[in-house]
Amino acid sequence: MKKRRRCALSTLLRGLFFAIGITLLGMVLMAGAIVLLGMSDGLIRLCNQFLKTLAVGLGVFWAMGRGGEKGLATGAAVGTGYAMAGYCLCLVLGGGAFDLGQMLGEILLCAAVGSATGVACSNLRTLRRA
């Protein structure tokens, strides 16, 4: 039983840290694009949402791989953990003013993207070498 829990926690953390790494890399690239291209606030928000969904999707794929088990739960957990970690970091760094509805929307978005990706990963066939 302990081994299962440890394995599940390891899977979740692997996906969460990969998603965070993708986000950090994307933020650096996005900052460069903002400086060079002078993007508007609306375009920055759109790119930020795209980056979040991409990071969660890739994080779930990295955690599960092809043909993984419990894709719905794993994806939802990675997505929810990603969104919660982002809001906790925002609060720690001084961005204390946020809208509760917006926060819940972000959490639901990340959980939905993670769940969908997890289900898709569960249904992918594993690669077999000949």
C-alpha positions in Angstrom: 0.0 0.0 0.0 2.8 2.4 0.9 4.6 1.6 -2.4 1.5 2.5 -4.4 1.0 5.8 -2.6 4.7 6.6 -3.1 4.5 5.8 -6.8 1.3 7.9 -7.2 2.9 10.8 -5.4 6.0 10.5 -7.5 4.0 10.5 -10.7 2.1 13.6 -9.6 5.2 15.5 -8.6 7.0 14.5 -11.8 4.1 15.9 -13.9 3.8 19.0 -11.7 7.5 19.9 -11.8 7.6 19.3 -15.6 4.6 21.6 -16.1 6.3 24.3 -13.9 9.5 24.0 -15.9 7.6 24.4 -19.2 5.9 27.5 -17.7 9.2 29.0 -16.6 10.7 28.4 -20.1 7.6 29.8 -21.7 7.6 32.9 -19.5 11.2 33.7 -20.5 10.3 33.4 -24.1 7.1 35.4 -23.6 9.0 38.2 -21.8 11.4 38.4 -24.8 8.4 38.6 -27.2 6.8 41.3 -25.1 10.0 43.4 -25.1 10.7 42.9 -28.8 7.2 42.9 -30.2 5.4 45.2 -27.8 2.4 42.9 -27.3 -1.0 44.3 -26.0 -2.5 43.3 -22.7 -5.1 41.1 -24.4 -2.5 39.2 -26.4 -0.4 38.7 -23.3 -3.4 37.2 -21.5 -4.2 35.0 -24.4 -0.5 33.8 -24.6 -0.6 33.2 -20.8 -3.7 31.0 -21.0 -2.2 29.1 -23.9 1.0 28.6 -22.0 -0.9 27.3 -18.9 -2.9 24.8 -20.9 0.2 23.6 -22.8 2.2 23.2 -19.6 -0.5 21.2 -17.9 -1.0 19.0 -20.9 2.7 18.3 -21.3 3.0 17.8 -17.6 0.3 15.2 -17.6 1.8 13.5 -20.6 5.3 13.5 -19.0 3.8 12.0 -15.7 1.7 9.3 -17.4 3.3 8.5 -20.7 1.5 6.3 -23.2 -1.1 3.9 -21.9 -0.9 5.0 -18.3 -3.4 4.1 -15.6 -6.0 6.4 -13.9 -5.6 9.1 -16.5 -8.7 11.1 -15.4 -7.6 11.3 -11.7 -3.9 11.8 -12.4 -4.6 14.6 -15.0 -7.0 16.3 -12.7 -4.6 16.2 -9.8 -1.7 17.5 -11.9 -3.8 20.3 -13.3 -5.3 21.3 -9.9 -1.9 21.1 -8.2 -0.4 23.3 -11.0 -3.1 26.0 -10.6 -2.9 25.9 -6.8 0.9 26.2 -6.8 0.6 29.2 -9.2 -1.8 31.0 -6.9 0.2 30.2 -3.8 3.3 31.6 -5.5 1.4 34.7 -6.6 0.3 35.3 -3.0 3.9 34.8 -1.6 5.4 37.1 -4.2 3.0 39.9 -3.3 0.2 39.6 -5.8 -2.4 39.4 -3.0 -5.3 41.0 -4.8 -7.1 38.4 -7.0 -10.6 37.6 -7.8 -12.0 34.4 -6.3 -14.1 33.7 -9.4 -11.1 34.0 -11.6 -9.0 31.8 -9.4 -11.7 29.1 -9.4 -12.0 29.4 -13.2 -8.3 28.9 -13.6 -8.3 25.8 -11.3 -11.2 24.3 -13.2 -9.5 25.1 -16.6 -6.3 23.4 -15.5 -8.2 20.4 -14.0 -10.2 20.0 -17.2 -7.2 20.2 -19.5 -5.3 17.8 -17.2 -8.2 15.4 -17.1 -8.7 15.4 -20.9 -5.0 14.9 -21.4 -4.9 12.1 -18.9 -7.8 10.3 -20.5 -6.1 10.7 -23.9 -2.8 9.4 -22.6 -4.5 6.4 -21.0 -6.0 5.5 -24.4 -2.8 5.8 -26.3 -1.1 2.5 -27.2 2.3 1.9 -25.7 5.2 1.9 -28.1 6.7 -1.6 -28.6 10.1 -2.1 -30.0 10.6 -5.0 -32.4 
